[in-house]
């Protein structure tokens, strides 16, 4: 699918939008920002999030015909986005382990959100907190992590999460309960290691 596959990523839309717009262009315009936000919330850096969003919309372009209309378009899109971004994140984590292990003091692989112009102490504390939360989230089983991200970071309702993950609402509630409990335990464990 080469270079033609990225042509669907639109420039800012013109004022004179026509009804003959490419469906992927419309989806990107309407949901691109939300998918980017989701990518950041599951732990991708800004650059990784941009690449992840591109992967999501390339997949949507290939799979648009699989939308059956059994749920809201946004629910289907979130499901595809979440699964694609989690796959992308797993690949990035594997690459990060390979490329940053020999150079731990370079800052390579750190989320861009932890880098700032603040004092060195504030920056170090923020980086430490961010790394602890990320490590605690990474320690969660994926099924719990997905539910937690959708509820706490995307602020979706239990019903919306159930639709996206294709599980009963009661299962969403129990996964969130267990995710919060495991996250609290893991954060305490990480805190005690210091």
Buried (B, 14 or more C-beta within 10 A) or exposed (E): EEEEEEEBBBEEEEEEEEEEEEEBBBBBBEBBEBBBBBBBBBBBBEEBBBBBBBBBBBBBBEEEEEBEEEBEEBBBBBBBBBBBBBEBBEEBBEEBEEEBEEEEEEEEBBBEBBEEEEEEEEBEEBBEEBBBBBEBBEBBEEBBBBBBBBBBEBEBEBEBBBBBBEBEBEBBBBBBEBBBEBBEEBBEEBEEEE
